Amino acid sequence: MELVCPAGTPAALRAAVEAGAHSVYCGFADETNARNFPGLNFTPEDMAEAVAFAHARGARVLVAINTFPRAGAEPIWHRALAHAEAAGVDAVILADLGLLAHAAEHHPGLRRHLSVQAAAANPDAINLYASAFGVRRVVLPRVLTVEEIAAINREVEVETEVFVFGGLCVMAEGRCSLSSYATGKSPNMNGVCSPASHVAYAEEGNDLAARLGGFTIHRTARTAPAPYPTLCKGCFTSGPQTGHIFEDPVSLDATHLIPRLAGAGVRALKIEGRQRSRAYVAQVVRAFRAAVEAQAAGRPLPESTLARLTEGQAATAGAYAKTWR
């Protein structure tokens, strides 16, 4: 299976390629991609250099243009497509219907992948994207069991890609209303989830309170690890229960499911982490390249050594095991 790895900077891209990534995904330094943060991402010139570097080493570059264009600002997204094609990228990752139509009409030679942001989770939706817009691969949302993925693959002809490690967005992607409400910045339109400019920490008695946009998201003991405050992984009170109603603030690690995902017909495995350092990227990519090669050769998978790199030093199989509360 193809190993698709994150790169938030040119340095991280080089690290991912040298560590064994088959493909690297990245984005431009603007609101056209869902990791629009200061100090991250690529200029058009950076992208062209990155593509040349990757291609010289046998790796591919995929560009995420996966936010939803704002009314009246569509030319920003159209320019991103033109820059991607000019740089010689191997595919673009899109979510918006209008942008898919624009790409199919004006950039027909540019391979199109459907972003997880589109939340296409059934064969009918996937086949529609394939027939209407020539989509060649779909990144499946992180709400499906392995059995459901296998059922989808039996009814579609496009490639499927799934997340196997990193930050775990909950429920269906492309629905980040909680973060938008708290900060006024939309992950789906501005590319900004829980921006650092809206995060604050305060000592309250023996606790450390983490706030996002003025809302207290977590309270932890001063000496305990404090998760980064994202609302979907916040601590909520619902009736008599107080806890992480949607999902715990931990990372996805589906290393042990690679053989089952291969059996389900998955074509590509995706690692999340474009906000991470190049050292993090290199370590995670090396570990998953070893796992993918072991799977392909029929050998037992190596034991995961990535626990200390996960959020809260804990991991989950997420929806693959379907253990919703």
C-alpha angles and dihedrals in degrees: 000000000000116000111220112195136190128248121180093173138024088254091054090048091054090047092050093049093047091048092056109272114163089201134009125206123205141149145224122268096258142068094288091090131056095237098062102158133140113269094021136099138026141291115221088258092051089050094053091050091047092052091051091049094048096044091050087059098043098258130125130228122219120189121213111218088162108140124096115257117244117237109270094013099078093119089071090062093041090055090051090057091049092049091049092052092045090052091055097241118176097231144348123228111220137175109174118090094218092049091049089052091048092050093048092050102039102027104031093156093057111097112237127214123184113238124232084241088075089063094214102175106160137054095249093057093044094048090050092055090047096049098039100040107017094246110179101188136024125207102215121225117251095250101084132098120226089253092054090050090052090051091051092050091054090060103039133065098202122093119263126216126192137189117250105170143022138032113009116220108199132228115354117346118237092048103093098144096138094061091044090052094051100044108020088235119109120220088202098048106021096030093235122126115182094341115216090234088068097046122099135169126206135180112238112181106301093343136085111222120206116204135191118195090342094309118117106233103172141011117199135168111272092246096044125093109269116215119224106264110253115158098225088059094040127122111261136184114226115172108308094344127090117184146081098324098179104030139331117257093256135114132258115250114173097163092125091053096059094101091050092046089051089051089050090059099254111164102194139026118213130207118204120217120101089147092056130099124263089248090057091047093050094050095047093045093050091051094049094043087057090049094048092049091049090051092049091050094047093245125137112271115256115251112266115255096182102093094108090055095057125099108272088000088276135104141199138196087227118198093346086085093033098222098156116163 
